[in-house]
Amino acid sequence: EDEKLCLSKYNGPNAEHWINFSEPLEIKTTDWFLCAELTHNQTSDILKYTKKIGLRRAYLFYDAIPLKMKDIYPPEATKAHGEYMEHLNNCEKVFPISNYSRLDLISFLGSSKLHTPLLEERIQACVLPGEFLEKNRIFEIKNNISKKIIILCVGSVEPRKNHIALINAFKKVKKQTSVSVELIIAGSETTIAPNLNLT
C-alpha cells in the first residue's frame, strides 16, 4: 500500500484504483495487452496466455544494452536478454523508447533466423517525453538560500549507469567551489554488479 501511495504522488494512478488481477470476462477485437516492464523469463508465458485469450500484444522496449555491453554482464544475463528480444517478435506492436533502440531491435530481429513479417511497421518508436504534460513547466530560477547543494542520483547501481564518471565529475566540482556540495546515490545494487565499489 505504501508503494502504491508513493507511485500516485509521481504521476501514477491513485492508490485506490489498483485492483487484483482477474481473468477478463469479455475481450473485444479492439482490446490490447500492453507491457511496460522488462519481463525476461516470463515473456514467453505472458505472450502465450494473452494470445490464448484473444488479446493483441504490445511491449515497450527499452534497450539492447545487455547484448551490446557483454563485458559488464554475465553470460546468462546476455542470453536472457537476447531471448527476450526474440520473443518480442511475436507481438503485434513493439514501442522502443527511442529511435536508437528501435534500430537496435530491428537490426537484431532482422539478422535472426526468425520469420519477421512487417518488422518496420510493427516496431515504432514511442519516444519517452522529457516532461509531464499534466504539470506546469517551471521557468523561474530558484534562489539557493541554502549553504549546501545536494545532488541526487536515483537508479539501480550497475556499471552501465556510469556512476564512476559521475563520482569523478563530482570530485572535480568539489575542488572548484567553496560551497558545500553533497552527492547522494539512491538505488539498489543489482545482481549483475554486486562488486561495483563507489567509495
Phi and psi in degrees as GROMACS dihedral restraints (atoms count N, CA, C in turn):
[ dihedral_restraints ]
;  ai    aj    ak    al  type     phi  dphi    fc
    3     4     5     6     1   -62.5    20    10
    4     5     6     7     1   -40.1    20    10
    6     7     8     9     1   -67.3    20    10
    7     8     9    10     1   -39.0    20    10
    9    10    11    12     1   -63.3    20    10
   10    11    12    13     1   -42.3    20    10
   12    13    14    15     1   -64.5    20    10
   13    14    15    16     1   -42.1    20    10
   15    16    17    18     1   -62.1    20    10
   16    17    18    19     1   -45.7    20    10
   18    19    20    21     1   -61.3    20    10
   19    20    21    22     1   -36.7    20    10
   21    22    23    24     1   -64.5    20    10
   22    23    24    25     1   -24.6    20    10
   24    25    26    27     1   -78.6    20    10
   25    26    27    28     1   -13.1    20    10
   27    28    29    30     1  -122.3    20    10
   28    29    30    31     1    54.5    20    10
   30    31    32    33     1    69.9    20    10
   31    32    33    34     1    12.8    20    10
   33    34    35    36     1   -87.2    20    10
   34    35    36    37     1   174.3    20    10
   36    37    38    39     1   -67.7    20    10
   37    38    39    40     1   155.6    20    10
   39    40    41    42     1   -58.8    20    10
   40    41    42    43     1   143.7    20    10
   42    43    44    45     1   -58.3    20    10
   43    44    45    46     1   -35.1    20    10
   45    46    47    48     1   -77.2    20    10
   46    47    48    49     1    -6.6    20    10
   48    49    50    51     1   -87.5    20    10
   49    50    51    52     1    -6.7    20    10
   51    52    53    54     1   -74.3    20    10
   52    53    54    55     1   140.5    20    10
   54    55    56    57     1  -133.1    20    10
   55    56    57    58     1   157.1    20    10
   57    58    59    60     1   -73.0    20    10
   58    59    60    61     1   150.5    20    10
   60    61    62    63     1   -65.6    20    10
   61    62    63    64     1   139.1    20    10
   63    64    65    66     1  -142.5    20    10
   64    65    66    67     1   154.0    20    10
   66    67    68    69     1   -59.2    20    10
   67    68    69    70     1   132.4    20    10
   69    70    71    72     1   -61.0    20    10
   70    71    72    73     1   134.2    20    10
   72    73    74    75     1   -79.6    20    10
   73    74    75    76     1   -37.0    20    10
   75    76    77    78     1  -143.3    20    10
   76    77    78    79     1   128.6    20    10
   78    79    80    81     1  -119.5    20    10
   79    80    81    82     1   126.9    20    10
   81    82    83    84     1   -96.0    20    10
   82    83    84    85     1   161.9    20    10
   84    85    86    87     1   -66.7    20    10
   85    86    87    88     1   -15.0    20    10
   87    88    89    90     1   -91.7    20    10
   88    89    90    91     1    -1.9    20    10
   90    91    92    93     1   -81.5    20    10
   91    92    93    94     1   146.8    20    10
   93    94    95    96     1  -129.4    20    10
   94    95    96    97     1   154.3    20    10
   96    97    98    99     1  -108.3    20    10
   97    98    99   100     1   124.4    20    10
   99   100   101   102     1  -118.2    20    10
  100   101   102   103     1   123.9    20    10
  102   103   104   105     1  -111.2    20    10
  103   104   105   106     1   122.9    20    10
  105   106   107   108     1  -103.8    20    10
  106   107   108   109     1     7.5    20    10
  108   109   110   111     1  -106.4    20    10
  109   110   111   112     1   160.6    20    10
  111   112   113   114     1   -89.4    20    10
  112   113   114   115     1   106.5    20    10
  114   115   116   117     1  -100.5    20    10
  115   116   117   118     1    -8.2    20    10
  117   118   119   120     1    35.6    20    10
  118   119   120   121     1  -107.8    20    10
  120   121   122   123     1   -65.8    20    10
  121   122   123   124     1   -18.9    20    10
  123   124   125   126     1   -89.7    20    10
  124   125   126   127     1    -8.2    20    10
  126   127   128   129     1   -58.5    20    10
  127   128   129   130     1   -45.3    20    10
  129   130   131   132     1   -59.5    20    10
  130   131   132   133     1   -46.4    20    10
  132   133   134   135     1   -65.1    20    10
  133   134   135   136     1   -40.7    20    10
  135   136   137   138     1   -62.2    20    10
  136   137   138   139     1   -45.2    20    10
  138   139   140   141     1   -68.5    20    10
  139   140   141   142     1   -36.9    20    10
  141   142   143   144     1   -64.6    20    10
  142   143   144   145     1   -44.6    20    10
  144   145   146   147     1   -63.7    20    10
  145   146   147   148     1   -47.9    20    10
  147   148   149   150     1   -65.8    20    10
  148   149   150   151     1   -32.7    20    10
  150   151   152   153     1   -68.3    20    10
  151   152   153   154     1   -42.0    20    10
  153   154   155   156     1   -60.1    20    10
  154   155   156   157     1   -37.3    20    10
  156   157   158   159     1   -91.3    20    10
  157   158   159   160     1     2.1    20    10
  159   160   161   162     1    91.2    20    10
  160   161   162   163     1    20.0    20    10
  162   163   164   165     1   -93.6    20    10
  163   164   165   166     1   140.2    20    10
  165   166   167   168     1   -75.4    20    10
  166   167   168   169     1   149.7    20    10
  168   169   170   171     1  -115.7    20    10
  169   170   171   172     1   137.6    20    10
  171   172   173   174     1  -138.9    20    10
  172   173   174   175     1   141.1    20    10
  174   175   176   177     1  -127.8    20    10
  175   176   177   178     1   146.0    20    10
  177   178   179   180     1   -83.1    20    10
  178   179   180   181     1   141.2    20    10
  180   181   182   183     1  -122.3    20    10
  181   182   183   184     1   128.2    20    10
  183   184   185   186     1   -92.5    20    10
  184   185   186   187     1   -58.7    20    10
  186   187   188   189     1  -166.6    20    10
  187   188   189   190     1   171.2    20    10
  189   190   191   192     1  -109.4    20    10
  190   191   192   193     1    24.6    20    10
  192   193   194   195     1   -55.9    20    10
  193   194   195   196     1   -44.0    20    10
  195   196   197   198     1   -61.5    20    10
  196   197   198   199     1   -23.2    20    10
  198   199   200   201     1   -84.2    20    10
  199   200   201   202     1   -33.0    20    10
  201   202   203   204     1   -86.9    20    10
  202   203   204   205     1   -23.2    20    10
  204   205   206   207     1  -119.7    20    10
  205   206   207   208     1    58.2    20    10
  207   208   209   210     1   -62.1    20    10
  208   209   210   211     1   -22.7    20    10
  210   211   212   213     1   -70.0    20    10
  211   212   213   214     1   -18.5    20    10
  213   214   215   216     1  -109.5    20    10
  214   215   216   217     1     6.2    20    10
  216   217   218   219     1  -121.9    20    10
  217   218   219   220     1   143.5    20    10
  219   220   221   222     1   -69.5    20    10
  220   221   222   223     1   154.1    20    10
  222   223   224   225     1   -53.5    20    10
  223   224   225   226     1   -36.5    20    10
  225   226   227   228     1   -66.9    20    10
  226   227   228   229     1   -31.8    20    10
  228   229   230   231     1   -71.2    20    10
  229   230   231   232     1   -41.4    20    10
  231   232   233   234     1   -63.4    20    10
  232   233   234   235     1   -43.8    20    10
  234   235   236   237     1   -63.1    20    10
  235   236   237   238     1   -45.3    20    10
  237   238   239   240     1   -62.4    20    10
  238   239   240   241     1   -38.6    20    10
  240   241   242   243     1   -70.2    20    10
  241   242   243   244     1   -37.4    20    10
  243   244   245   246     1   -63.1    20    10
  244   245   246   247     1   -42.3    20    10
  246   247   248   249     1   -65.2    20    10
  247   248   249   250     1   -39.6    20    10
  249   250   251   252     1   -59.1    20    10
  250   251   252   253     1   -45.4    20    10
  252   253   254   255     1   -64.7    20    10
  253   254   255   256     1   -36.5    20    10
  255   256   257   258     1   -64.3    20    10
  256   257   258   259     1   -40.4    20    10
  258   259   260   261     1   -61.9    20    10
  259   260   261   262     1   -31.5    20    10
  261   262   263   264     1   -62.2    20    10
  262   263   264   265     1   -20.1    20    10
  264   265   266   267     1   -63.5    20    10
  265   266   267   268     1   -18.5    20    10
  267   268   269   270     1   -84.6    20    10
  268   269   270   271     1    -2.9    20    10
  270   271   272   273     1   -86.0    20    10
  271   272   273   274     1   148.5    20    10
  273   274   275   276     1   -71.3    20    10
  274   275   276   277     1   -30.6    20    10
  276   277   278   279     1  -142.1    20    10
  277   278   279   280     1   143.5    20    10
  279   280   281   282     1  -131.4    20    10
  280   281   282   283     1   132.9    20    10
  282   283   284   285     1  -115.6    20    10
  283   284   285   286     1    90.8    20    10
  285   286   287   288     1   -65.0    20    10
  286   287   288   289     1   150.3    20    10
  288   289   290   291     1   -82.4    20    10
  289   290   291   292     1    -2.1    20    10
  291   292   293   294     1  -155.4    20    10
  292   293   294   295     1   161.4    20    10
  294   295   296   297     1   -65.5    20    10
  295   296   297   298     1   -32.5    20    10
  297   298   299   300     1   -62.2    20    10
  298   299   300   301     1   -48.3    20    10
  300   301   302   303     1   -64.6    20    10
  301   302   303   304     1   -35.4    20    10
  303   304   305   306     1   -60.1    20    10
  304   305   306   307     1   -47.1    20    10
  306   307   308   309     1   -64.2    20    10
  307   308   309   310     1   -36.9    20    10
  309   310   311   312     1   -61.4    20    10
  310   311   312   313     1   -45.7    20    10
  312   313   314   315     1   -69.1    20    10
  313   314   315   316     1   -43.4    20    10
  315   316   317   318     1   -61.9    20    10
  316   317   318   319     1   -43.0    20    10
  318   319   320   321     1   -63.5    20    10
  319   320   321   322     1   -43.1    20    10
  321   322   323   324     1   -63.4    20    10
  322   323   324   325     1   -51.1    20    10
  324   325   326   327     1   -69.4    20    10
  325   326   327   328     1   -36.8    20    10
  327   328   329   330     1   -65.9    20    10
  328   329   330   331     1   -28.4    20    10
  330   331   332   333     1   -93.5    20    10
  331   332   333   334     1     0.1    20    10
  333   334   335   336     1   -83.9    20    10
  334   335   336   337     1   176.4    20    10
  336   337   338   339     1   -89.7    20    10
  337   338   339   340     1     6.2    20    10
  339   340   341   342     1   -75.7    20    10
  340   341   342   343     1   153.5    20    10
  342   343   344   345     1   -78.7    20    10
  343   344   345   346     1   119.4    20    10
  345   346   347   348     1  -124.4    20    10
  346   347   348   349     1    68.7    20    10
  348   349   350   351     1   -67.6    20    10
  349   350   351   352     1   143.3    20    10
  351   352   353   354     1    50.7    20    10
  352   353   354   355     1    38.6    20    10
  354   355   356   357     1   -56.2    20    10
  355   356   357   358     1   -48.3    20    10
  357   358   359   360     1   -69.4    20    10
  358   359   360   361     1   -26.9    20    10
  360   361   362   363     1   -79.1    20    10
  361   362   363   364     1   -37.6    20    10
  363   364   365   366     1   -75.6    20    10
  364   365   366   367     1   -27.3    20    10
  366   367   368   369     1  -105.4    20    10
  367   368   369   370     1   105.3    20    10
  369   370   371   372     1  -125.6    20    10
  370   371   372   373     1   128.7    20    10
  372   373   374   375     1   -63.7    20    10
  373   374   375   376     1   137.9    20    10
  375   376   377   378     1  -127.2    20    10
  376   377   378   379     1    81.5    20    10
  378   379   380   381     1   -62.7    20    10
  379   380   381   382     1   128.5    20    10
  381   382   383   384     1   -64.3    20    10
  382   383   384   385     1   137.1    20    10
  384   385   386   387     1   -72.9    20    10
  385   386   387   388     1   151.6    20    10
  387   388   389   390     1   -89.5    20    10
  388   389   390   391     1     5.5    20    10
  390   391   392   393     1  -153.7    20    10
  391   392   393   394     1   164.0    20    10
  393   394   395   396     1  -102.2    20    10
  394   395   396   397     1   117.1    20    10
  396   397   398   399     1   -65.3    20    10
  397   398   399   400     1   -23.8    20    10
  399   400   401   402     1   -81.5    20    10
  400   401   402   403     1    -4.3    20    10
  402   403   404   405     1  -111.7    20    10
  403   404   405   406     1   137.9    20    10
  405   406   407   408     1   -68.8    20    10
  406   407   408   409     1   141.3    20    10
  408   409   410   411     1   -68.9    20    10
  409   410   411   412     1   145.6    20    10
  411   412   413   414     1  -102.6    20    10
  412   413   414   415     1   120.3    20    10
  414   415   416   417     1  -108.5    20    10
  415   416   417   418     1   -23.3    20    10
  417   418   419   420     1   -77.3    20    10
  418   419   420   421     1   144.4    20    10
  420   421   422   423     1   -85.1    20    10
  421   422   423   424     1   127.6    20    10
  423   424   425   426     1   -78.9    20    10
  424   425   426   427     1   134.1    20    10
  426   427   428   429     1   -80.0    20    10
  427   428   429   430     1   128.4    20    10
  429   430   431   432     1   -82.3    20    10
  430   431   432   433     1   101.6    20    10
  432   433   434   435     1   -87.8    20    10
  433   434   435   436     1    -8.7    20    10
  435   436   437   438     1   -82.4    20    10
  436   437   438   439     1   154.4    20    10
  438   439   440   441     1   -89.3    20    10
  439   440   441   442     1     4.5    20    10
  441   442   443   444     1  -133.5    20    10
  442   443   444   445     1   141.1    20    10
  444   445   446   447     1  -109.1    20    10
  445   446   447   448     1   126.8    20    10
  447   448   449   450     1  -112.0    20    10
  448   449   450   451     1   125.7    20    10
  450   451   452   453     1  -106.0    20    10
  451   452   453   454     1   124.2    20    10
  453   454   455   456     1  -112.7    20    10
  454   455   456   457     1   125.8    20    10
  456   457   458   459     1  -117.4    20    10
  457   458   459   460     1   117.9    20    10
  459   460   461   462     1  -113.9    20    10
  460   461   462   463     1   130.2    20    10
  462   463   464   465     1   155.8    20    10
  463   464   465   466     1   168.0    20    10
  465   466   467   468     1   -62.9    20    10
  466   467   468   469     1   145.2    20    10
  468   469   470   471     1   -95.8    20    10
  469   470   471   472     1   106.6    20    10
  471   472   473   474     1  -152.7    20    10
  472   473   474   475     1   157.5    20    10
  474   475   476   477     1   -54.4    20    10
  475   476   477   478     1   -37.3    20    10
  477   478   479   480     1   -67.3    20    10
  478   479   480   481     1   -17.7    20    10
  480   481   482   483     1   -80.1    20    10
  481   482   483   484     1    -8.1    20    10
  483   484   485   486     1    61.1    20    10
  484   485   486   487     1    43.5    20    10
  486   487   488   489     1   -63.7    20    10
  487   488   489   490     1   -29.0    20    10
  489   490   491   492     1   -61.3    20    10
  490   491   492   493     1   -43.3    20    10
  492   493   494   495     1   -64.2    20    10
  493   494   495   496     1   -38.3    20    10
  495   496   497   498     1   -61.3    20    10
  496   497   498   499     1   -45.2    20    10
  498   499   500   501     1   -65.6    20    10
  499   500   501   502     1   -41.3    20    10
  501   502   503   504     1   -62.9    20    10
  502   503   504   505     1   -40.7    20    10
  504   505   506   507     1   -65.1    20    10
  505   506   507   508     1   -39.6    20    10
  507   508   509   510     1   -62.4    20    10
  508   509   510   511     1   -41.8    20    10
  510   511   512   513     1   -61.0    20    10
  511   512   513   514     1   -39.1    20    10
  513   514   515   516     1   -65.2    20    10
  514   515   516   517     1   -42.0    20    10
  516   517   518   519     1   -61.4    20    10
  517   518   519   520     1   -43.7    20    10
  519   520   521   522     1   -60.9    20    10
  520   521   522   523     1   -33.7    20    10
  522   523   524   525     1   -74.8    20    10
  523   524   525   526     1   -23.4    20    10
  525   526   527   528     1   -97.3    20    10
  526   527   528   529     1    -1.3    20    10
  528   529   530   531     1  -134.3    20    10
  529   530   531   532     1   151.3    20    10
  531   532   533   534     1   -94.0    20    10
  532   533   534   535     1    -6.9    20    10
  534   535   536   537     1   -75.9    20    10
  535   536   537   538     1   144.3    20    10
  537   538   539   540     1   -70.8    20    10
  538   539   540   541     1   124.3    20    10
  540   541   542   543     1  -125.5    20    10
  541   542   543   544     1   135.2    20    10
  543   544   545   546     1  -128.3    20    10
  544   545   546   547     1   138.4    20    10
  546   547   548   549     1  -112.1    20    10
  547   548   549   550     1   125.8    20    10
  549   550   551   552     1  -117.0    20    10
  550   551   552   553     1   124.7    20    10
  552   553   554   555     1  -107.5    20    10
  553   554   555   556     1   114.7    20    10
  555   556   557   558     1  -113.7    20    10
  556   557   558   559     1   118.4    20    10
  558   559   560   561     1   164.3    20    10
  559   560   561   562     1   155.5    20    10
  561   562   563   564     1   -85.6    20    10
  562   563   564   565     1   150.2    20    10
  564   565   566   567     1   -69.3    20    10
  565   566   567   568     1   137.1    20    10
  567   568   569   570     1   -88.3    20    10
  568   569   570   571     1   163.4    20    10
  570   571   572   573     1   -69.3    20    10
  571   572   573   574     1   -16.9    20    10
  573   574   575   576     1   -89.8    20    10
  574   575   576   577     1    -5.5    20    10
  576   577   578   579     1  -140.8    20    10
  577   578   579   580     1    53.3    20    10
  579   580   581   582     1   -71.9    20    10
  580   581   582   583     1   -17.4    20    10
  582   583   584   585     1  -108.9    20    10
  583   584   585   586     1    18.5    20    10
  585   586   587   588     1   -74.6    20    10
  586   587   588   589     1   111.8    20    10
  588   589   590   591     1   -92.4    20    10
  589   590   591   592     1   115.7    20    10
  591   592   593   594     1  -104.4    20    10
  592   593   594   595     1    11.3    20    10
